[in-house]
Amino acid sequence: MSQKYETMYILRSDLAEELMEQTVLKYQTILNERGASELETQHRGKRRLAYELKKQKEGVYIQMNYTAPASAVLELEKTFRISEEVIRFMTVRQGE
């Protein structure tokens, strides 16, 4: 059964623009291949972090809103954990 989710993740700010776009597309593809729909991605821009994360002081915030089965979210988060581009991520299930 599909639920609505919101995922916010922070990419390293030192990534080239092209690599950043490829990374965002990679995560969108992961969701689409696993049955996600209504995928909406918003670039929130580069911001200074409240504290240093993985030796980074700034990060690029990306927000994705989508409807997907829980297995798609698990796969996405697994990919985030092993990625060197992602500093931090959080997924929240949206209420009705």
N, CA, C and O of each residue as an XYZ file, in Angstrom:
384
protein
N       0.840     -1.182      0.000
C       0.000      0.000      0.000
C       0.888      1.250      0.000
O       1.846      1.351      0.766
N       0.552      2.175     -0.858
C       1.352      3.394     -0.989
C       0.923      4.465      0.001
O      -0.262      4.624      0.293
N       1.887      5.181      0.502
C       1.676      6.292      1.429
C       2.343      7.534      0.844
O       3.166      7.440     -0.066
N       1.981      8.690      1.376
C       2.644      9.934      0.979
C       3.830     10.161      1.903
O       3.733      9.993      3.119
N       4.956     10.547      1.299
C       6.186     10.779      2.054
C       6.810     12.104      1.637
O       6.582     12.607      0.537
N       7.599     12.648      2.544
C       8.444     13.793      2.244
C       9.852     13.437      2.694
O      10.070     13.068      3.848
N      10.792     13.548      1.792
C      12.196     13.284      2.105
C      12.992     14.550      1.870
O      12.912     15.160      0.804
N      13.753     14.935      2.867
C      14.664     16.077      2.751
C      16.063     15.517      2.904
O      16.343     14.781      3.850
N      16.942     15.861      1.978
C      18.337     15.437      2.129
C      19.265     16.591      1.797
O      18.900     17.519      1.076
N      20.477     16.514      2.340
C      21.469     17.569      2.173
C      22.659     16.993      1.406
O      23.268     16.006      1.820
N      22.973     17.628      0.288
C      24.133     17.233     -0.506
C      25.333     18.101     -0.147
O      25.170     19.239      0.295
N      26.526     17.573     -0.335
C      27.740     18.346     -0.106
C      27.739     19.567     -1.023
O      27.364     19.469     -2.192
N      28.151     20.693     -0.501
C      28.130     21.935     -1.290
C      29.282     22.026     -2.286
O      29.247     22.859     -3.192
N      30.298     21.186     -2.133
C      31.446     21.258     -3.044
C      31.274     20.418     -4.313
O      32.211     20.300     -5.102
N      30.093     19.835     -4.517
C      29.831     19.051     -5.721
C      29.652     19.983     -6.920
O      29.091     21.071     -6.788
N      30.125     19.558     -8.073
C      29.906     20.317     -9.306
C      28.414     20.284     -9.631
O      27.710     19.341     -9.271
N      27.946     21.320    -10.311
C      26.511     21.435    -10.650
C      26.020     20.211    -11.425
O      24.933     19.697    -11.158
N      26.816     19.752    -12.375
C      26.433     18.593    -13.182
C      26.307     17.329    -12.329
O      25.357     16.562    -12.485
N      27.263     17.117    -11.431
C      27.226     15.958    -10.547
C      26.030     16.036     -9.595
O      25.419     15.019     -9.268
N      25.705     17.248     -9.158
C      24.559     17.437     -8.277
C      23.260     17.044     -8.990
O      22.412     16.365     -8.411
N      23.110     17.471    -10.242
C      21.920     17.138    -11.025
C      21.827     15.625    -11.258
O      20.743     15.048    -11.178
N      22.969     14.986    -11.545
C      23.000     13.537    -11.745
C      22.596     12.800    -10.468
O      21.896     11.789    -10.522
N      23.038     13.310     -9.331
C      22.720     12.692     -8.046
C      21.225     12.787     -7.754
O      20.607     11.808     -7.336
N      20.647     13.965     -7.974
C      19.210     14.147     -7.755
C      18.429     13.229     -8.680
O      17.461     12.601     -8.252
N      18.834     13.142     -9.945
C      18.167     12.275    -10.912
C      18.276     10.806    -10.503
O      17.336     10.035    -10.697
N      19.418     10.419     -9.939
C      19.613      9.035     -9.488
C      18.591      8.664     -8.413
O      18.019      7.575     -8.448
N      18.361      9.571     -7.458
C      17.406      9.282     -6.386
C      15.964      9.295     -6.887
O      15.130      8.535     -6.394
N      15.667     10.149     -7.857
C      14.334     10.145     -8.462
C      14.094      8.829     -9.200
O      13.002      8.265     -9.136
N      15.112      8.349     -9.893
C      15.010      7.097    -10.644
C      14.784      5.913     -9.705
O      13.989      5.023    -10.006
N      15.477      5.902     -8.577
C      15.293      4.823     -7.594
C      13.830      4.737     -7.172
O      13.256      3.650     -7.108
N      13.235      5.895     -6.886
C      11.830      5.909     -6.473
C      10.910      5.488     -7.612
O      10.002      4.683     -7.409
N      11.137      6.024     -8.808
C      10.276      5.702     -9.947
C      10.316      4.221    -10.300
O       9.288      3.638    -10.645
N      11.495      3.608    -10.216
C      11.633      2.183    -10.535
C      10.919      1.299     -9.513
O      10.598      0.147     -9.805
N      10.673      1.824     -8.338
C      10.038      1.036     -7.283
C       8.583      1.442     -7.041
O       8.028      1.170     -5.976
N       7.975      2.087     -8.022
C       6.538      2.328     -7.970
C       6.094      3.651     -7.383
O       4.923      3.793     -7.031
N       6.977      4.623     -7.262
C       6.581      5.925     -6.724
C       5.803      6.707     -7.777
O       6.028      6.557     -8.978
N       4.892      7.536     -7.307
C       4.138      8.404     -8.200
C       4.041      9.785     -7.571
O       4.406      9.981     -6.412
N       3.549     10.730     -8.343
C       3.382     12.108     -7.871
C       4.696     12.653     -7.290
O       4.693     13.344     -6.272
N       5.797     12.340     -7.940
C       7.114     12.762     -7.459
C       7.340     14.231     -7.784
O       7.272     14.639     -8.944
N       7.607     15.012     -6.764
C       7.884     16.437     -6.920
C       9.190     16.739     -6.181
O       9.321     16.448     -4.993
N      10.153     17.326     -6.896
C      11.454     17.632     -6.309
C      11.661     19.143     -6.297
O      11.412     19.826     -7.290
N      12.118     19.647     -5.161
C      12.375     21.076     -5.019
C      13.801     21.280     -4.515
O      14.222     20.665     -3.535
N      14.534     22.152     -5.201
C      15.868     22.526     -4.747
C      15.694     23.693     -3.780
O      15.186     24.747     -4.162
N      16.109     23.510     -2.543
C      15.973     24.551     -1.521
C      17.202     25.447     -1.424
O      17.206     26.423     -0.674
N      18.231     25.120     -2.173
C      19.402     25.986     -2.235
C      20.495     25.641     -1.229
O      20.343     24.768     -0.375
N      21.600     26.364     -1.370
C      22.758     26.169     -0.497
C      22.554     26.980      0.781
O      22.185     28.154      0.736
N      22.800     26.340      1.906
C      22.656     27.006      3.201
C      23.801     26.613      4.113
O      24.391     25.541      3.974
N      24.100     27.491      5.039
C      25.097     27.207      6.067
C      24.465     26.256      7.084
O      23.334     26.465      7.523
N      25.207     25.214      7.453
C      24.716     24.240      8.429
C      24.863     24.799      9.841
O      25.764     25.594     10.108
N      23.990     24.390     10.729
C      24.040     24.848     12.118
C      25.327     24.365     12.801
O      25.866     25.045     13.674
N      25.801     23.208     12.403
C      27.056     22.667     12.920
C      27.677     21.807     11.829
O      26.993     21.391     10.894
N      28.947     21.548     11.946
C      29.679     20.822     10.923
C      29.233     19.362     10.857
O      29.161     18.678     11.878
N      28.935     18.893      9.640
C      28.554     17.499      9.399
C      29.504     16.916      8.362
O      29.650     17.477      7.276
N      30.141     15.817      8.676
C      31.076     15.159      7.768
C      32.060     16.158      7.159
O      32.324     16.141      5.957
N      32.595     17.028      8.017
C      33.588     18.043      7.656
C      33.050     19.082      6.666
O      33.830     19.722      5.960
N      31.737     19.253      6.608
C      31.110     20.234      5.722
C      30.432     21.315      6.558
O      29.782     21.016      7.559
N      30.589     22.577      6.141
C      29.959     23.689      6.845
C      28.731     24.213      6.105
O      27.912     24.927      6.683
N      28.602     23.853      4.812
C      27.459     24.238      4.003
C      26.916     23.013      3.300
O      27.624     22.023      3.119
N      25.649     23.085      2.904
C      25.035     21.982      2.184
C      23.938     22.478      1.266
O      23.408     23.574      1.449
N      23.599     21.663      0.275
C      22.523     21.973     -0.666
C      21.324     21.113     -0.279
O      21.395     19.884     -0.279
N      20.226     21.781      0.048
C      19.024     21.103      0.522
C      18.127     20.727     -0.657
O      17.850     21.554     -1.525
N      17.678     19.477     -0.678
C      16.768     18.975     -1.704
C      15.566     18.340     -0.989
O      15.735     17.565     -0.047
N      14.360     18.676     -1.445
C      13.137     18.127     -0.851
C      12.376     17.362     -1.927
O      12.197     17.854     -3.041
N      11.929     16.150     -1.585
C      11.118     15.339     -2.496
C       9.812     14.974     -1.801
O       9.818     14.488     -0.670
N       8.704     15.208     -2.476
C       7.397     14.778     -2.008
C       6.895     13.743     -3.007
O       6.979     13.954     -4.217
N       6.368     12.615     -2.503
C       5.970     11.542     -3.402
C       5.022     10.573     -2.698
O       4.870     10.593     -1.477
N       4.391      9.727     -3.507
C       3.567      8.632     -3.012
C       4.270      7.344     -3.430
O       4.570      7.148     -4.608
N       4.530      6.469     -2.465
C       5.295      5.260     -2.765
C       5.031      4.185     -1.716
O       4.585      4.490     -0.610
N       5.307      2.924     -2.062
C       5.261      1.868     -1.049
C       6.455      1.996     -0.105
O       7.470      2.597     -0.456
N       6.329      1.442      1.067
C       7.387      1.538      2.082
C       8.700      0.928      1.596
O       9.775      1.390      1.980
N       8.624     -0.102      0.758
C       9.849     -0.738      0.265
C      10.682      0.226     -0.579
O      11.910      0.140     -0.581
N      10.026      1.144     -1.296
C      10.766      2.132     -2.088
C      11.520      3.097     -1.184
O      12.649      3.486     -1.481
N      10.889      3.480     -0.083
C      11.525      4.393      0.869
C      12.725      3.715      1.521
O      13.774      4.336      1.693
N      12.575      2.451      1.881
C      13.683      1.704      2.485
C      14.884      1.627      1.537
O      16.028      1.795      1.962
N      14.620      1.376      0.261
C      15.696      1.295     -0.727
C      16.371      2.658     -0.909
O      17.595      2.732     -1.015
N      15.584      3.727     -0.945
C      16.127      5.078     -1.083
C      17.037      5.410      0.101
O      18.143      5.917     -0.088
N      16.579      5.128      1.304
C      17.370      5.426      2.495
C      18.635      4.571      2.566
O      19.669      5.033      3.047
N      18.557      3.355      2.101
C      19.743      2.497      2.057
C      20.794      3.111      1.124
O      21.988      3.095      1.425
N      20.341      3.643      0.008
C      21.247      4.289     -0.935
C      21.844      5.557     -0.342
O      23.025      5.840     -0.546
N      21.031      6.333      0.397
C      21.541      7.535      1.069
C      22.671      7.196      2.040
O      23.675      7.906      2.105
N      22.502      6.104      2.795
C      23.485      5.743      3.822
C      24.865      5.447      3.243
O      25.881      5.752      3.868
N      24.904      4.853      2.048
C      26.198      4.478      1.470
C      26.735      5.547      0.517
O      27.848      5.415      0.008
N      25.964      6.591      0.274
C      26.368      7.650     -0.643
C      27.357      8.607      0.017
O      27.205      8.958      1.187
N      28.364      9.023     -0.736
C      29.320     10.007     -0.233
C      28.834     11.426     -0.488
O      29.355     12.369      0.107
N      27.837     11.597     -1.370
C      27.323     12.932     -1.695
C      26.356     13.455     -0.639
O      26.241     14.664     -0.440
N      25.659     12.537      0.042
C      24.616     12.933      0.993
C      25.215     13.095      2.385
O      25.855     12.186      2.914
N      24.991     14.278      2.968
C      25.479     14.551      4.319
C      24.485     14.047      5.357
O      24.867     13.410      6.339
N      23.215     14.338      5.132
C      22.165     13.973      6.094
C      20.850     13.829      5.338
O      20.664     14.464      4.300
N      19.929     12.996      5.847
C      18.617     12.850      5.226
C      17.568     12.552      6.288
O      17.886     12.102      7.388
N      16.322     12.808      5.941
C      15.207     12.495      6.826
C      13.961     12.273      5.962
O      13.680     13.049      5.049
N      13.223     11.209      6.263
C      11.970     10.923      5.588
C      10.848     10.923      6.577
O      10.960     10.341      7.656
N       9.748     11.580      6.216
C       8.575     11.688      7.083
C       7.368     11.215      6.308
O       7.166     11.618      5.163
N       6.559     10.363      6.921
C       5.302      9.944      6.288
C       4.266     11.035      6.548
O       4.085     11.471      7.685
N       3.600     11.463      5.503
C       2.610     12.532      5.611
C       1.268     11.967      6.060
O       0.875     10.880      5.636
N       0.567     12.704      6.915
C      -0.749     12.286      7.384
C      -1.819     12.594      6.363
O      -1.574     13.283      5.373
N      -2.987     12.086      6.609
C      -4.120     12.327      5.703
C      -4.637     13.722      5.843
O      -5.588     14.099      5.158
